[in-house]
Amino acid sequence: MAEGNDGGPGRRAARRKAERRGHVSEYLAAFYLMAKGYRILAIRYRTKLGEIDLIARKGDLVAFVEVKARIGEQEAIDAVGFATQKRIRAASDLWLSKRKDAARLSRRYDILAVLPGRLPRHFPDAF
């Protein structure tokens, strides 16, 4: 089998596994937020400016949530760097621009850490 510039079959399999783990983590995070009283408006919301893992609403508050599956809380927080924050903010601006009720909504940027063998950990207003 010819190897492309993606590193070959082993690397592709590892990437697929990581993507599956990420998708499962996003759904776990969504269920966790629903249990906390949030309504999930979007999962993996994609724009030309980037993707938002979860968009959740509770009353007039909209939370744009970055989900990270990591071994520990600090690793999850550290994984959301400035470039990721900028991308999420830009995508959230685009999402809000399409909402008729945007003027009355408050926005917040959260991180939700999905940790092995434990309940997810929610960090509201993380950035």
KOLGU-4560 file (N, C-alpha, C; in nm, 3 decimals, padded with zeros to 5 digits):
<recs>
<n_xx: 00.085 n_yy: -00.118 n_zz: 00.000 ca_xx: 00.000 ca_yy: 00.000 ca_zz: 00.000 c_xx: 00.089 c_yy: 00.124 c_zz: 00.000 mol: A seq: 1 type: MET>
<n_xx: 00.061 n_yy: 00.215 n_zz: -00.088 ca_xx: 00.141 ca_yy: 00.337 ca_zz: -00.100 c_xx: 00.109 c_yy: 00.432 c_zz: 00.015 mol: A seq: 2 type: ALA>
<n_xx: 00.213 n_yy: 00.492 n_zz: 00.066 ca_xx: 00.195 ca_yy: 00.589 ca_zz: 00.173 c_xx: 00.185 c_yy: 00.729 c_zz: 00.115 mol: A seq: 3 type: GLU>
<n_xx: 00.081 n_yy: 00.801 n_zz: 00.154 ca_xx: 00.066 ca_yy: 00.940 ca_zz: 00.112 c_xx: 00.137 c_yy: 01.030 c_zz: 00.211 mol: A seq: 4 type: GLY>
<n_xx: 00.110 n_yy: 01.156 n_zz: 00.203 ca_xx: 00.175 ca_yy: 01.250 ca_zz: 00.293 c_xx: 00.106 c_yy: 01.257 c_zz: 00.429 mol: A seq: 5 type: ASN>
<n_xx: 00.010 n_yy: 01.164 n_zz: 00.455 ca_xx: -00.057 ca_yy: 01.161 ca_zz: 00.585 c_xx: 00.009 c_yy: 01.065 c_zz: 00.682 mol: A seq: 6 type: ASP>
<n_xx: 00.115 n_yy: 00.999 n_zz: 00.640 ca_xx: 00.189 ca_yy: 00.913 ca_zz: 00.731 c_xx: 00.158 c_yy: 00.765 c_zz: 00.718 mol: A seq: 7 type: GLY>
<n_xx: 00.069 n_yy: 00.728 n_zz: 00.630 ca_xx: 00.043 ca_yy: 00.587 ca_zz: 00.606 c_xx: -00.075 c_yy: 00.533 c_zz: 00.684 mol: A seq: 8 type: GLY>
<n_xx: -00.100 n_yy: 00.402 n_zz: 00.665 ca_xx: -00.219 ca_yy: 00.339 ca_zz: 00.722 c_xx: -00.224 c_yy: 00.342 c_zz: 00.875 mol: A seq: 9 type: PRO>
<n_xx: -00.111 n_yy: 00.324 n_zz: 00.939 ca_xx: -00.109 ca_yy: 00.326 ca_zz: 01.086 c_xx: -00.148 c_yy: 00.461 c_zz: 01.143 mol: A seq: 10 type: GLY>
<n_xx: -00.099 n_yy: 00.564 n_zz: 01.080 ca_xx: -00.131 ca_yy: 00.700 ca_zz: 01.124 c_xx: -00.278 c_yy: 00.734 c_zz: 01.098 mol: A seq: 11 type: ARG>
<n_xx: -00.329 n_yy: 00.687 n_zz: 00.983 ca_xx: -00.471 ca_yy: 00.711 ca_zz: 00.951 c_xx: -00.561 c_yy: 00.640 c_zz: 01.052 mol: A seq: 12 type: ARG>
<n_xx: -00.525 n_yy: 00.518 n_zz: 01.089 ca_xx: -00.605 ca_yy: 00.443 ca_zz: 01.187 c_xx: -00.603 c_yy: 00.513 c_zz: 01.322 mol: A seq: 13 type: ALA>
<n_xx: -00.489 n_yy: 00.565 n_zz: 01.361 ca_xx: -00.479 ca_yy: 00.637 ca_zz: 01.489 c_xx: -00.563 c_yy: 00.764 c_zz: 01.485 mol: A seq: 14 type: ALA>
<n_xx: -00.562 n_yy: 00.831 n_zz: 01.371 ca_xx: -00.643 ca_yy: 00.953 ca_zz: 01.357 c_xx: -00.792 c_yy: 00.922 c_zz: 01.365 mol: A seq: 15 type: ARG>
<n_xx: -00.835 n_yy: 00.813 n_zz: 01.297 ca_xx: -00.976 ca_yy: 00.773 ca_zz: 01.303 c_xx: -01.017 c_yy: 00.740 c_zz: 01.447 mol: A seq: 16 type: ARG>
<n_xx: -00.930 n_yy: 00.671 n_zz: 01.519 ca_xx: -00.958 ca_yy: 00.635 ca_zz: 01.658 c_xx: -00.971 c_yy: 00.762 c_zz: 01.743 mol: A seq: 17 type: LYS>
<n_xx: -00.883 n_yy: 00.858 n_zz: 01.722 ca_xx: -00.889 ca_yy: 00.984 ca_zz: 01.797 c_xx: -01.017 c_yy: 01.061 c_zz: 01.764 mol: A seq: 18 type: ALA>
<n_xx: -01.055 n_yy: 01.060 n_zz: 01.637 ca_xx: -01.180 ca_yy: 01.128 ca_zz: 01.597 c_xx: -01.300 c_yy: 01.063 c_zz: 01.662 mol: A seq: 19 type: GLU>
<n_xx: -01.304 n_yy: 00.930 n_zz: 01.664 ca_xx: -01.415 ca_yy: 00.858 ca_zz: 01.730 c_xx: -01.419 c_yy: 00.892 c_zz: 01.878 mol: A seq: 20 type: ARG>
<n_xx: -01.304 n_yy: 00.893 n_zz: 01.943 ca_xx: -01.297 ca_yy: 00.925 ca_zz: 02.086 c_xx: -01.347 c_yy: 01.068 c_zz: 02.109 mol: A seq: 21 type: ARG>
<n_xx: -01.312 n_yy: 01.158 n_zz: 02.019 ca_xx: -01.358 ca_yy: 01.295 ca_zz: 02.029 c_xx: -01.508 c_yy: 01.306 c_zz: 02.013 mol: A seq: 22 type: GLY>
<n_xx: -01.566 n_yy: 01.235 n_zz: 01.917 ca_xx: -01.711 ca_yy: 01.238 ca_zz: 01.895 c_xx: -01.786 c_yy: 01.180 c_zz: 02.014 mol: A seq: 23 type: HIS>
<n_xx: -01.737 n_yy: 01.069 n_zz: 02.068 ca_xx: -01.799 ca_yy: 01.010 ca_zz: 02.186 c_xx: -01.791 c_yy: 01.108 c_zz: 02.303 mol: A seq: 24 type: VAL>
<n_xx: -01.677 n_yy: 01.172 n_zz: 02.318 ca_xx: -01.660 ca_yy: 01.270 ca_zz: 02.426 c_xx: -01.757 c_yy: 01.386 c_zz: 02.412 mol: A seq: 25 type: SER>
<n_xx: -01.780 n_yy: 01.431 n_zz: 02.289 ca_xx: -01.874 ca_yy: 01.541 ca_zz: 02.266 c_xx: -02.016 c_yy: 01.501 c_zz: 02.306 mol: A seq: 26 type: GLU>
<n_xx: -02.056 n_yy: 01.379 n_zz: 02.274 ca_xx: -02.189 ca_yy: 01.333 ca_zz: 02.313 c_xx: -02.200 c_yy: 01.316 c_zz: 02.465 mol: A seq: 27 type: TYR>
<n_xx: -02.097 n_yy: 01.263 n_zz: 02.528 ca_xx: -02.096 ca_yy: 01.253 ca_zz: 02.675 c_xx: -02.108 c_yy: 01.392 c_zz: 02.737 mol: A seq: 28 type: LEU>
<n_xx: -02.035 n_yy: 01.487 n_zz: 02.683 ca_xx: -02.040 ca_yy: 01.624 ca_zz: 02.733 c_xx: -02.179 c_yy: 01.683 c_zz: 02.714 mol: A seq: 29 type: ALA>
<n_xx: -02.242 n_yy: 01.656 n_zz: 02.600 ca_xx: -02.376 ca_yy: 01.707 ca_zz: 02.574 c_xx: -02.476 c_yy: 01.650 c_zz: 02.675 mol: A seq: 30 type: ALA>
<n_xx: -02.469 n_yy: 01.520 n_zz: 02.700 ca_xx: -02.559 ca_yy: 01.459 ca_zz: 02.799 c_xx: -02.535 c_yy: 01.517 c_zz: 02.938 mol: A seq: 31 type: PHE>
<n_xx: -02.410 n_yy: 01.538 n_zz: 02.972 ca_xx: -02.375 ca_yy: 01.596 ca_zz: 03.102 c_xx: -02.436 c_yy: 01.736 c_zz: 03.117 mol: A seq: 32 type: TYR>
<n_xx: -02.423 n_yy: 01.818 n_zz: 03.013 ca_xx: -02.480 ca_yy: 01.952 ca_zz: 03.019 c_xx: -02.633 c_yy: 01.948 c_zz: 03.024 mol: A seq: 33 type: LEU>
<n_xx: -02.694 n_yy: 01.855 n_zz: 02.952 ca_xx: -02.840 ca_yy: 01.842 ca_zz: 02.958 c_xx: -02.884 c_yy: 01.807 c_zz: 03.101 mol: A seq: 34 type: MET>
<n_xx: -02.808 n_yy: 01.722 n_zz: 03.167 ca_xx: -02.840 ca_yy: 01.686 ca_zz: 03.306 c_xx: -02.828 c_yy: 01.807 c_zz: 03.398 mol: A seq: 35 type: ALA>
<n_xx: -02.746 n_yy: 01.904 n_zz: 03.358 ca_xx: -02.730 ca_yy: 02.028 ca_zz: 03.436 c_xx: -02.832 c_yy: 02.135 c_zz: 03.395 mol: A seq: 36 type: LYS>
<n_xx: -02.925 n_yy: 02.101 n_zz: 03.308 ca_xx: -03.032 ca_yy: 02.193 ca_zz: 03.271 c_xx: -03.009 c_yy: 02.273 c_zz: 03.144 mol: A seq: 37 type: GLY>
<n_xx: -02.905 n_yy: 02.242 n_zz: 03.069 ca_xx: -02.880 ca_yy: 02.311 ca_zz: 02.942 c_xx: -02.957 c_yy: 02.243 c_zz: 02.830 mol: A seq: 38 type: TYR>
<n_xx: -02.990 n_yy: 02.320 n_zz: 02.729 ca_xx: -03.048 ca_yy: 02.266 ca_zz: 02.606 c_xx: -02.937 c_yy: 02.272 c_zz: 02.501 mol: A seq: 39 type: ARG>
<n_xx: -02.913 n_yy: 02.163 n_zz: 02.435 ca_xx: -02.806 ca_yy: 02.157 ca_zz: 02.334 c_xx: -02.863 c_yy: 02.208 c_zz: 02.202 mol: A seq: 40 type: ILE>
<n_xx: -02.803 n_yy: 02.315 n_zz: 02.150 ca_xx: -02.848 ca_yy: 02.373 ca_zz: 02.025 c_xx: -02.771 c_yy: 02.319 c_zz: 01.905 mol: A seq: 41 type: LEU>
<n_xx: -02.646 n_yy: 02.280 n_zz: 01.928 ca_xx: -02.565 ca_yy: 02.227 ca_zz: 01.817 c_xx: -02.450 c_yy: 02.143 c_zz: 01.871 mol: A seq: 42 type: ALA>
<n_xx: -02.417 n_yy: 02.041 n_zz: 01.796 ca_xx: -02.298 ca_yy: 01.959 ca_zz: 01.822 c_xx: -02.213 c_yy: 01.967 c_zz: 01.696 mol: A seq: 43 type: ILE>
<n_xx: -02.085 n_yy: 02.000 n_zz: 01.713 ca_xx: -01.991 ca_yy: 02.016 ca_zz: 01.601 c_xx: -02.043 c_yy: 02.116 c_zz: 01.499 mol: A seq: 44 type: ARG>
<n_xx: -02.076 n_yy: 02.235 n_zz: 01.544 ca_xx: -02.124 ca_yy: 02.340 ca_zz: 01.456 c_xx: -02.006 c_yy: 02.391 c_zz: 01.373 mol: A seq: 45 type: TYR>
<n_xx: -02.017 n_yy: 02.377 n_zz: 01.241 ca_xx: -01.907 ca_yy: 02.413 ca_zz: 01.151 c_xx: -01.939 c_yy: 02.540 c_zz: 01.074 mol: A seq: 46 type: ARG>
<n_xx: -01.839 n_yy: 02.626 n_zz: 01.068 ca_xx: -01.848 ca_yy: 02.747 ca_zz: 00.987 c_xx: -01.719 c_yy: 02.756 c_zz: 00.905 mol: A seq: 47 type: THR>
<n_xx: -01.714 n_yy: 02.854 n_zz: 00.816 ca_xx: -01.591 ca_yy: 02.875 ca_zz: 00.740 c_xx: -01.478 c_yy: 02.925 c_zz: 00.830 mol: A seq: 48 type: LYS>
<n_xx: -01.514 n_yy: 02.974 n_zz: 00.949 ca_xx: -01.415 ca_yy: 03.026 ca_zz: 01.043 c_xx: -01.367 c_yy: 02.923 c_zz: 01.145 mol: A seq: 49 type: LEU>
<n_xx: -01.436 n_yy: 02.810 n_zz: 01.152 ca_xx: -01.396 ca_yy: 02.707 ca_zz: 01.247 c_xx: -01.515 c_yy: 02.631 c_zz: 01.300 mol: A seq: 50 type: GLY>
<n_xx: -01.489 n_yy: 02.541 n_zz: 01.393 ca_xx: -01.591 ca_yy: 02.454 ca_zz: 01.450 c_xx: -01.606 c_yy: 02.480 c_zz: 01.599 mol: A seq: 51 type: GLU>
<n_xx: -01.730 n_yy: 02.471 n_zz: 01.645 ca_xx: -01.758 ca_yy: 02.478 ca_zz: 01.788 c_xx: -01.810 c_yy: 02.340 c_zz: 01.828 mol: A seq: 52 type: ILE>
<n_xx: -01.750 n_yy: 02.279 n_zz: 01.930 ca_xx: -01.789 ca_yy: 02.143 ca_zz: 01.970 c_xx: -01.935 c_yy: 02.139 c_zz: 02.013 mol: A seq: 53 type: ASP>
<n_xx: -01.974 n_yy: 02.226 n_zz: 02.106 ca_xx: -02.112 ca_yy: 02.229 ca_zz: 02.156 c_xx: -02.159 c_yy: 02.372 c_zz: 02.170 mol: A seq: 54 type: LEU>
<n_xx: -02.285 n_yy: 02.394 n_zz: 02.136 ca_xx: -02.351 ca_yy: 02.520 ca_zz: 02.168 c_xx: -02.468 c_yy: 02.483 c_zz: 02.256 mol: A seq: 55 type: ILE>
<n_xx: -02.467 n_yy: 02.534 n_zz: 02.379 ca_xx: -02.569 ca_yy: 02.499 ca_zz: 02.478 c_xx: -02.634 c_yy: 02.626 c_zz: 02.531 mol: A seq: 56 type: ALA>
<n_xx: -02.761 n_yy: 02.613 n_zz: 02.567 ca_xx: -02.833 ca_yy: 02.730 ca_zz: 02.615 c_xx: -02.905 c_yy: 02.698 c_zz: 02.745 mol: A seq: 57 type: ARG>
<n_xx: -02.902 n_yy: 02.795 n_zz: 02.834 ca_xx: -02.975 ca_yy: 02.788 ca_zz: 02.961 c_xx: -03.033 c_yy: 02.926 c_zz: 02.983 mol: A seq: 58 type: LYS>
<n_xx: -03.163 n_yy: 02.941 n_zz: 02.964 ca_xx: -03.225 ca_yy: 03.072 ca_zz: 02.971 c_xx: -03.173 c_yy: 03.159 c_zz: 02.857 mol: A seq: 59 type: GLY>
<n_xx: -03.126 n_yy: 03.279 n_zz: 02.892 ca_xx: -03.072 ca_yy: 03.370 ca_zz: 02.791 c_xx: -02.920 c_yy: 03.360 c_zz: 02.778 mol: A seq: 60 type: ASP>
<n_xx: -02.861 n_yy: 03.257 n_zz: 02.837 ca_xx: -02.717 ca_yy: 03.236 ca_zz: 02.830 c_xx: -02.687 c_yy: 03.130 c_zz: 02.724 mol: A seq: 61 type: LEU>
<n_xx: -02.595 n_yy: 03.163 n_zz: 02.635 ca_xx: -02.547 ca_yy: 03.065 ca_zz: 02.537 c_xx: -02.402 c_yy: 03.036 c_zz: 02.571 mol: A seq: 62 type: VAL>
<n_xx: -02.374 n_yy: 02.907 n_zz: 02.589 ca_xx: -02.237 ca_yy: 02.863 ca_zz: 02.618 c_xx: -02.180 c_yy: 02.796 c_zz: 02.493 mol: A seq: 63 type: ALA>
<n_xx: -02.065 n_yy: 02.846 n_zz: 02.451 ca_xx: -01.990 ca_yy: 02.786 ca_zz: 02.342 c_xx: -01.883 c_yy: 02.700 c_zz: 02.409 mol: A seq: 64 type: PHE>
<n_xx: -01.892 n_yy: 02.570 n_zz: 02.390 ca_xx: -01.816 ca_yy: 02.476 ca_zz: 02.471 c_xx: -01.714 c_yy: 02.401 c_zz: 02.387 mol: A seq: 65 type: VAL>
<n_xx: -01.590 n_yy: 02.405 n_zz: 02.432 ca_xx: -01.483 ca_yy: 02.325 ca_zz: 02.373 c_xx: -01.468 c_yy: 02.200 c_zz: 02.460 mol: A seq: 66 type: GLU>
<n_xx: -01.482 n_yy: 02.083 n_zz: 02.399 ca_xx: -01.475 ca_yy: 01.956 ca_zz: 02.470 c_xx: -01.336 c_yy: 01.897 c_zz: 02.449 mol: A seq: 67 type: VAL>
<n_xx: -01.273 n_yy: 01.858 n_zz: 02.559 ca_xx: -01.141 ca_yy: 01.796 ca_zz: 02.550 c_xx: -01.139 c_yy: 01.667 c_zz: 02.631 mol: A seq: 68 type: LYS>
<n_xx: -01.105 n_yy: 01.557 n_zz: 02.566 ca_xx: -01.086 ca_yy: 01.429 ca_zz: 02.634 c_xx: -00.938 c_yy: 01.418 c_zz: 02.668 mol: A seq: 69 type: ALA>
<n_xx: -00.909 n_yy: 01.424 n_zz: 02.795 ca_xx: -00.770 ca_yy: 01.420 ca_zz: 02.841 c_xx: -00.760 c_yy: 01.338 c_zz: 02.968 mol: A seq: 70 type: ARG>
<n_xx: -00.641 n_yy: 01.309 n_zz: 03.008 ca_xx: -00.615 ca_yy: 01.228 ca_zz: 03.127 c_xx: -00.645 c_yy: 01.307 c_zz: 03.255 mol: A seq: 71 type: ILE>
<n_xx: -00.631 n_yy: 01.439 n_zz: 03.248 ca_xx: -00.654 ca_yy: 01.522 ca_zz: 03.365 c_xx: -00.713 c_yy: 01.656 c_zz: 03.329 mol: A seq: 72 type: GLY>
<n_xx: -00.765 n_yy: 01.723 n_zz: 03.430 ca_xx: -00.829 ca_yy: 01.853 ca_zz: 03.410 c_xx: -00.734 c_yy: 01.957 c_zz: 03.353 mol: A seq: 73 type: GLU>
<n_xx: -00.615 n_yy: 01.966 n_zz: 03.410 ca_xx: -00.520 ca_yy: 02.068 ca_zz: 03.365 c_xx: -00.477 c_yy: 02.045 c_zz: 03.221 mol: A seq: 74 type: GLN>
<n_xx: -00.461 n_yy: 01.919 n_zz: 03.183 ca_xx: -00.425 ca_yy: 01.889 ca_zz: 03.044 c_xx: -00.536 c_yy: 01.935 c_zz: 02.948 mol: A seq: 75 type: GLU>
<n_xx: -00.661 n_yy: 01.919 n_zz: 02.989 ca_xx: -00.773 ca_yy: 01.963 ca_zz: 02.906 c_xx: -00.773 c_yy: 02.114 c_zz: 02.891 mol: A seq: 76 type: ALA>
<n_xx: -00.754 n_yy: 02.184 n_zz: 03.000 ca_xx: -00.752 ca_yy: 02.331 ca_zz: 02.997 c_xx: -00.635 c_yy: 02.380 c_zz: 02.912 mol: A seq: 77 type: ILE>
<n_xx: -00.519 n_yy: 02.321 n_zz: 02.933 ca_xx: -00.399 ca_yy: 02.363 ca_zz: 02.860 c_xx: -00.410 c_yy: 02.336 c_zz: 02.710 mol: A seq: 78 type: ASP>
<n_xx: -00.495 n_yy: 02.240 n_zz: 02.672 ca_xx: -00.510 ca_yy: 02.203 ca_zz: 02.530 c_xx: -00.590 c_yy: 02.307 c_zz: 02.450 mol: A seq: 79 type: ALA>
<n_xx: -00.652 n_yy: 02.401 n_zz: 02.520 ca_xx: -00.731 ca_yy: 02.504 ca_zz: 02.451 c_xx: -00.648 c_yy: 02.632 c_zz: 02.447 mol: A seq: 80 type: VAL>
<n_xx: -00.564 n_yy: 02.639 n_zz: 02.346 ca_xx: -00.472 ca_yy: 02.752 ca_zz: 02.332 c_xx: -00.538 c_yy: 02.875 c_zz: 02.272 mol: A seq: 81 type: GLY>
<n_xx: -00.458 n_yy: 02.978 n_zz: 02.255 ca_xx: -00.508 ca_yy: 03.106 ca_zz: 02.205 c_xx: -00.570 c_yy: 03.093 c_zz: 02.066 mol: A seq: 82 type: PHE>
<n_xx: -00.507 n_yy: 03.015 n_zz: 01.978 ca_xx: -00.560 ca_yy: 02.999 ca_zz: 01.841 c_xx: -00.697 c_yy: 02.932 c_zz: 01.845 mol: A seq: 83 type: ALA>
<n_xx: -00.713 n_yy: 02.832 n_zz: 01.929 ca_xx: -00.842 ca_yy: 02.764 ca_zz: 01.943 c_xx: -00.947 c_yy: 02.860 c_zz: 01.997 mol: A seq: 84 type: THR>
<n_xx: -00.911 n_yy: 02.937 n_zz: 02.097 ca_xx: -01.004 ca_yy: 03.035 ca_zz: 02.155 c_xx: -01.048 c_yy: 03.137 c_zz: 02.050 mol: A seq: 85 type: GLN>
<n_xx: -00.954 n_yy: 03.184 n_zz: 01.972 ca_xx: -00.983 ca_yy: 03.281 ca_zz: 01.867 c_xx: -01.078 c_yy: 03.222 c_zz: 01.763 mol: A seq: 86 type: LYS>
<n_xx: -01.055 n_yy: 03.098 n_zz: 01.724 ca_xx: -01.139 ca_yy: 03.029 ca_zz: 01.628 c_xx: -01.281 c_yy: 03.013 c_zz: 01.681 mol: A seq: 87 type: ARG>
<n_xx: -01.295 n_yy: 02.974 n_zz: 01.806 ca_xx: -01.427 ca_yy: 02.955 ca_zz: 01.866 c_xx: -01.500 c_yy: 03.088 c_zz: 01.876 mol: A seq: 88 type: ILE>
<n_xx: -01.431 n_yy: 03.193 n_zz: 01.916 ca_xx: -01.494 ca_yy: 03.325 ca_zz: 01.925 c_xx: -01.543 c_yy: 03.372 c_zz: 01.788 mol: A seq: 89 type: ARG>
<n_xx: -01.462 n_yy: 03.353 n_zz: 01.685 ca_xx: -01.501 ca_yy: 03.394 ca_zz: 01.550 c_xx: -01.622 c_yy: 03.314 c_zz: 01.502 mol: A seq: 90 type: ALA>
<n_xx: -01.621 n_yy: 03.184 n_zz: 01.524 ca_xx: -01.734 ca_yy: 03.100 ca_zz: 01.483 c_xx: -01.859 c_yy: 03.135 c_zz: 01.563 mol: A seq: 91 type: ALA>
<n_xx: -01.843 n_yy: 03.170 n_zz: 01.691 ca_xx: -01.960 ca_yy: 03.208 ca_zz: 01.772 c_xx: -02.019 c_yy: 03.340 c_zz: 01.724 mol: A seq: 92 type: SER>
<n_xx: -01.934 n_yy: 03.432 n_zz: 01.681 ca_xx: -01.985 ca_yy: 03.558 ca_zz: 01.626 c_xx: -02.070 c_yy: 03.531 c_zz: 01.502 mol: A seq: 93 type: ASP>
<n_xx: -02.025 n_yy: 03.440 n_zz: 01.420 ca_xx: -02.100 ca_yy: 03.404 ca_zz: 01.299 c_xx: -02.233 c_yy: 03.338 c_zz: 01.337 mol: A seq: 94 type: LEU>
<n_xx: -02.230 n_yy: 03.247 n_zz: 01.434 ca_xx: -02.352 ca_yy: 03.181 ca_zz: 01.479 c_xx: -02.452 c_yy: 03.284 c_zz: 01.533 mol: A seq: 95 type: TRP>
<n_xx: -02.403 n_yy: 03.374 n_zz: 01.616 ca_xx: -02.490 ca_yy: 03.476 ca_zz: 01.675 c_xx: -02.547 c_yy: 03.570 c_zz: 01.570 mol: A seq: 96 type: LEU>
<n_xx: -02.470 n_yy: 03.598 n_zz: 01.465 ca_xx: -02.516 ca_yy: 03.690 ca_zz: 01.361 c_xx: -02.638 c_yy: 03.635 c_zz: 01.287 mol: A seq: 97 type: SER>
<n_xx: -02.661 n_yy: 03.506 n_zz: 01.297 ca_xx: -02.775 ca_yy: 03.443 ca_zz: 01.229 c_xx: -02.896 c_yy: 03.427 c_zz: 01.320 mol: A seq: 98 type: LYS>
<n_xx: -02.886 n_yy: 03.475 n_zz: 01.444 ca_xx: -02.994 ca_yy: 03.460 ca_zz: 01.541 c_xx: -03.073 c_yy: 03.589 c_zz: 01.554 mol: A seq: 99 type: ARG>
<n_xx: -03.204 n_yy: 03.578 n_zz: 01.543 ca_xx: -03.290 ca_yy: 03.695 ca_zz: 01.560 c_xx: -03.287 c_yy: 03.749 c_zz: 01.703 mol: A seq: 100 type: LYS>
<n_xx: -03.266 n_yy: 03.659 n_zz: 01.800 ca_xx: -03.266 ca_yy: 03.697 ca_zz: 01.941 c_xx: -03.126 c_yy: 03.723 c_zz: 01.997 mol: A seq: 101 type: ASP>
<n_xx: -03.028 n_yy: 03.742 n_zz: 01.911 ca_xx: -02.889 ca_yy: 03.758 ca_zz: 01.954 c_xx: -02.869 c_yy: 03.873 c_zz: 02.053 mol: A seq: 102 type: ALA>
<n_xx: -02.944 n_yy: 03.981 n_zz: 02.036 ca_xx: -02.924 ca_yy: 04.099 ca_zz: 02.122 c_xx: -02.955 c_yy: 04.071 c_zz: 02.268 mol: A seq: 103 type: ALA>
<n_xx: -03.044 n_yy: 03.977 n_zz: 02.295 ca_xx: -03.079 ca_yy: 03.951 ca_zz: 02.435 c_xx: -03.003 c_yy: 03.833 c_zz: 02.495 mol: A seq: 104 type: ARG>
<n_xx: -02.917 n_yy: 03.772 n_zz: 02.417 ca_xx: -02.842 ca_yy: 03.657 ca_zz: 02.465 c_xx: -02.708 c_yy: 03.700 c_zz: 02.526 mol: A seq: 105 type: LEU>
<n_xx: -02.675 n_yy: 03.638 n_zz: 02.637 ca_xx: -02.541 ca_yy: 03.652 ca_zz: 02.695 c_xx: -02.459 c_yy: 03.535 c_zz: 02.642 mol: A seq: 106 type: SER>
<n_xx: -02.331 n_yy: 03.557 n_zz: 02.622 ca_xx: -02.247 ca_yy: 03.447 ca_zz: 02.574 c_xx: -02.138 c_yy: 03.417 c_zz: 02.674 mol: A seq: 107 type: ARG>
<n_xx: -02.096 n_yy: 03.290 n_zz: 02.671 ca_xx: -01.990 ca_yy: 03.245 ca_zz: 02.760 c_xx: -01.911 c_yy: 03.137 c_zz: 02.687 mol: A seq: 108 type: ARG>
<n_xx: -01.784 n_yy: 03.128 n_zz: 02.718 ca_xx: -01.696 ca_yy: 03.030 ca_zz: 02.655 c_xx: -01.646 c_yy: 02.934 c_zz: 02.762 mol: A seq: 109 type: TYR>
<n_xx: -01.683 n_yy: 02.808 n_zz: 02.747 ca_xx: -01.655 ca_yy: 02.706 ca_zz: 02.848 c_xx: -01.562 c_yy: 02.599 c_zz: 02.792 mol: A seq: 110 type: ASP>
<n_xx: -01.500 n_yy: 02.526 n_zz: 02.884 ca_xx: -01.426 ca_yy: 02.405 ca_zz: 02.851 c_xx: -01.492 c_yy: 02.293 c_zz: 02.930 mol: A seq: 111 type: ILE>
<n_xx: -01.511 n_yy: 02.180 n_zz: 02.866 ca_xx: -01.563 ca_yy: 02.063 ca_zz: 02.935 c_xx: -01.463 c_yy: 01.951 c_zz: 02.916 mol: A seq: 112 type: LEU>
<n_xx: -01.405 n_yy: 01.909 n_zz: 03.027 ca_xx: -01.303 ca_yy: 01.803 ca_zz: 03.025 c_xx: -01.371 c_yy: 01.668 c_zz: 03.044 mol: A seq: 113 type: ALA>
<n_xx: -01.350 n_yy: 01.577 n_zz: 02.950 ca_xx: -01.398 ca_yy: 01.441 ca_zz: 02.963 c_xx: -01.279 c_yy: 01.358 c_zz: 03.010 mol: A seq: 114 type: VAL>
<n_xx: -01.292 n_yy: 01.305 n_zz: 03.130 ca_xx: -01.181 ca_yy: 01.239 ca_zz: 03.197 c_xx: -01.209 c_yy: 01.090 c_zz: 03.210 mol: A seq: 115 type: LEU>
<n_xx: -01.107 n_yy: 01.006 n_zz: 03.197 ca_xx: -01.130 ca_yy: 00.861 ca_zz: 03.204 c_xx: -01.178 c_yy: 00.818 c_zz: 03.343 mol: A seq: 116 type: PRO>
<n_xx: -01.286 n_yy: 00.741 n_zz: 03.343 ca_xx: -01.336 ca_yy: 00.683 ca_zz: 03.468 c_xx: -01.400 c_yy: 00.781 c_zz: 03.564 mol: A seq: 117 type: GLY>
<n_xx: -01.425 n_yy: 00.905 n_zz: 03.521 ca_xx: -01.485 ca_yy: 01.005 ca_zz: 03.610 c_xx: -01.591 c_yy: 01.082 c_zz: 03.534 mol: A seq: 118 type: ARG>
<n_xx: -01.672 n_yy: 01.153 n_zz: 03.609 ca_xx: -01.769 ca_yy: 01.242 ca_zz: 03.546 c_xx: -01.694 c_yy: 01.354 c_zz: 03.475 mol: A seq: 119 type: LEU>
<n_xx: -01.752 n_yy: 01.406 n_zz: 03.368 ca_xx: -01.689 ca_yy: 01.521 ca_zz: 03.302 c_xx: -01.677 c_yy: 01.638 c_zz: 03.399 mol: A seq: 120 type: PRO>
<n_xx: -01.583 n_yy: 01.726 n_zz: 03.373 ca_xx: -01.563 ca_yy: 01.844 ca_zz: 03.457 c_xx: -01.588 c_yy: 01.967 c_zz: 03.371 mol: A seq: 121 type: ARG>
<n_xx: -01.680 n_yy: 02.051 n_zz: 03.416 ca_xx: -01.723 ca_yy: 02.169 ca_zz: 03.343 c_xx: -01.651 c_yy: 02.291 c_zz: 03.398 mol: A seq: 122 type: HIS>
<n_xx: -01.586 n_yy: 02.367 n_zz: 03.311 ca_xx: -01.519 ca_yy: 02.491 ca_zz: 03.349 c_xx: -01.589 c_yy: 02.607 c_zz: 03.280 mol: A seq: 123 type: PHE>
<n_xx: -01.693 n_yy: 02.664 n_zz: 03.346 ca_xx: -01.765 ca_yy: 02.777 ca_zz: 03.285 c_xx: -01.674 c_yy: 02.899 c_zz: 03.274 mol: A seq: 124 type: PRO>
<n_xx: -01.698 n_yy: 02.979 n_zz: 03.172 ca_xx: -01.627 ca_yy: 03.104 ca_zz: 03.153 c_xx: -01.475 c_yy: 03.084 c_zz: 03.156 mol: A seq: 125 type: ASP>
<n_xx: -01.430 n_yy: 02.981 n_zz: 03.086 ca_xx: -01.289 ca_yy: 02.942 ca_zz: 03.089 c_xx: -01.199 c_yy: 03.036 c_zz: 03.010 mol: A seq: 126 type: ALA>
<n_xx: -01.258 n_yy: 03.105 n_zz: 02.912 ca_xx: -01.177 ca_yy: 03.200 ca_zz: 02.833 c_xx: -01.265 c_yy: 03.308 c_zz: 02.775 mol: A seq: 127 type: PHE>
</recs>
